[in-house]
Amino acid sequence: MKNFTASYKGSSIITNKNNENEGKNISTSERIEIAREAINFLTAYPRIRAILVSPHDKIPFEHAWQSSCNYPASSEKIHNYLLKGGNWGLMHPAGMSIGIDEDNEKIRNAALSLGDTARFNTGTPGHFCDLFLIKDEPVGNIPLIDGAYIRGKGGQNLGPGSIHPNGNIYGSIYLHLVPPVVVTKSELLEVFKPYIKGKEKLSKNDSKPEYKQPLNPYSLTMKDLINVSGFKQSGSKYQGPHPIHGSATGNNFVVDFELNEWYCFRHGTGGGPLQWIAVSTGVFGCEESVPGKIKGDLFWQVIAAAHNRYALSYEKLAKALGTA
């Protein structure tokens, strides 16, 4: 792959592989370079997360990949795992981004009709994966004809540089890193309507709120979000084990209902309701909950996660939790 060049500002990255079989005949360093280019590109789109995938396979490596075990694309954990021969996947935790498996010409033409978007070849000759961003409401996983798939909330696609079970490398023939097209859910469904084979499926607990009591989105507080049963109380503060990653001592987490804040002693991080929703729904890890983290694209990803968890409207959540 001597002529491999990096450019992701409106042009394609195309290798010098002239036939489908040559996608297998690249060095480890070239495979890692493909992955790095995709990772660098995806840092601008934090709603798309990265997961570890078993080597030469499509199966996620970590059991909790849909909740806590997904990471920013630029995570050292992803990079180090790739160096050890592992695969990686693109995961869509809030359903506000999707990957479409283009397994036939009809699906490809439907995707192309939505615009010029990020695209790369998969492991099967002639197949591609397209990336889109969703701007209004979460998209789940939707089966299409001939094995094609729209993979949204709770779904994942192997990332560029990964090794297909047949030995082919994702992104080794075609890697088109342009900004993902932004569409509404209705626009997406209208285009793919003739090819939808089954019902849309959202990940577990997304079809109904987890909380039995209805919540007021205009006064959403830490008291609504965290169960402090078994915690030690001191005034308005409650201390106990971290509800997400646990605690060796049983005292690494404190929430103050009066200040409407929480703090993790293990990571030295914390925040208010917005940050807790992000951590508890897997939008980002506890260690990433720092001031100024949630803004722009990531803000709307958290709002989508809150919508899925509590079944509250986007408009009310945005007003209650602030604007980006």
Secondary structure, 3 states (H helix, E strand, C coil): CCCCCCCCCCCEECCCCCCHHHHHCCCHHHHHHHHHHHHHHHCCCCCCEEEEECCCCCCECCCCCCCCCCECCCCHHHHHHHHCCCEEEEEECCCCEEEEEECCHHHHHHHHCCCCCCEEECCCCCCEEEEEEECCCCCCEEEEHHHCEEECECCEEECCCCECCCCCECCCCCEECCCCEEECHHHHHHHHHHHECCCCECCCCCCCCCCCCCCCHHHCCHHHHCCCCCCEEECCEEEECCCCCCCCCCCCEEEECCCCEEEECCCCEEECHHHHHHHHCCCCCHHHCCCCCCCCHHHHHHHHHHHHHHCCCHHHHHHHHCCC
